[in-house]
């Protein structure tokens, strides 16, 4: 007779116990563990675990976002879960949960085209986040070290640091590959084939496929989604990485140095001739093996000092190799600030300054690793001039200008002389008049952040 097994460890049955398969599943639910017998991962019960759902709720609430096709706002999720939590868990575990169509919105891109984004309902985002938290732990470690996009403890800054190291090591030519409408062209069957390499729970696999095929709502009309992975869903980034991990493995097999951030891929070589050869072979691999479309107009072999990658360029100086914001990134930044500081816009000066601070702080936090001291100094002066222009225009009448200048401690004779000037708004905004009346200290007291100080603070963190 077989020796009896020890049946309990920390209050839970062990994996090598003698119970039947049915009992094993029951025990797995109660103990919050997974059954790995025969390669079956009982992930669905981890997904609906209380701690996991609580984390998913906090994440969805923190991310905020717009309502989906059902109109439910993020603030309404808590009350919904209080009333429907058990029913939602039951539908997820028994396989009857049906995601709703994704709401399609389009946002403008720098080149004038449109980027298609999908907004799942708040409940679908909650369920997707719960799935992501469970599967990411096991799947992420299998990804390439050269993949940086949407992964824990990895960032665009890490990707740029590796790009800098490759440039310093003599890889001065980059093969910049742009995938055309990547998230709209992913083949579902090929994607699920690779997802199944990581996930063995059939219920989870069916649920993921349901999200892929949930359809898209455009102006109230629902269309099926036979291909694509809607950009905007919580699961989209990891599914994207699972699919493009095949590209990473192929590049590693060929011995290439590369950096991939989501669907942005740069391959570093030493000569242009090698770059052209790699461009042709990898384009064939992407289009023939992965069934993706390479945008030949945007894909190019060039220098990392000129090609834009994640908004940056490599910048080589006598002091060493670093980064700089690409001119397109600078233009986009200035365009946004120009929109916020239109002289005929509404809102109080404090509100305008608050909006400016949000944009400038975020931009400098991201691009702060760059060489851009002179650029930030000029933008800092330009923003203050734009604010002074708004203020001067709002004073409008001579009497209003006169009274306002008096309040700012300008002598009466000078105040009356300046109030009657016929010079234009933009000219006055840079003149001695407003620089003396509306000093930098006053703007900072109202709340305007000094960009030079922001940049110094950012540099001190690296």
Order of alpha helices (4+ residues) and beta strands (2+ residues): beta-beta-alpha-alpha-alpha-alpha-beta-beta-alpha-alpha-beta-alpha-alpha-alpha-beta-beta-alpha-beta-beta-alpha-beta-beta-beta-alpha-alpha-alpha-alpha-alpha-alpha-alpha-alpha-alpha
